[in-house]
């Protein structure tokens, strides 16, 4: 009982510290403390609740068991990470996003393609992954290639729609100015339209980071070699080894956060001129 109340006391103290930090506008380094305290308080309450109410690890393992599984299963977790994130998610993400940008440039050049392709893109983007994944696994086999294909399909159309929309956002007066300078289509594209579309492109890239990881993991539920996050989650869940399932979920969450954060840093680097970025300084 004492551990449960100590965890609650820590949460209350952390709440008070977070309130104080929120008032310190000038000390930016303190911004990393609230999420750390909040996460630590959740883990402590989680651990204390399971200990106090004697929750079965089959239902929900304590954080300590998950952490122990993490540090004792590093080779297996690393192999699953490489198979799912590096080979499946990252390769499909790059192929899907690059091809979507190329197609968006073609659509922007030939307007009739926009009227025919974008409605199909909206239709395909609404298709559930659970319907696409088994088909692509049958086509491309059980290796990482089928997971990369699933990810490519998932990220292609959201990226295409965002890029095409961004290409339309340049002001008419700026386009007229480029015509006044006798700028070619390529010069207008590189110096004006792509620059204007950058916030939309990065918005699509950020959305696609989440879709890529989800797609690669879910695709492994329908067939995979003896490694991979999705394979491990489905196999260990069937064995009621929930500590290993949560360890895989933790690795996936860390990888997804790092993936998303990397794109955000690239966005700040490439779109430092945009008002949304200047407002965060």
Secondary structure as UniProt FT lines:
FT   HELIX           2..22
FT   TURN            25..26
FT   HELIX           28..30
FT   HELIX           31..53
FT   TURN            57..59
FT   HELIX           63..72
FT   HELIX           74..81
FT   HELIX           82..90
FT   HELIX           91..109
FT   HELIX           111..125
FT   HELIX           129..140
FT   HELIX           144..167
FT   HELIX           172..180
FT   TURN            181..182
FT   HELIX           185..188
FT   HELIX           189..193
FT   HELIX           194..219
FT   HELIX           220..222
FT   HELIX           229..238
FT   TURN            239..240
FT   HELIX           242..270
FT   TURN            271..273
FT   HELIX           275..278
FT   TURN            279..280
//
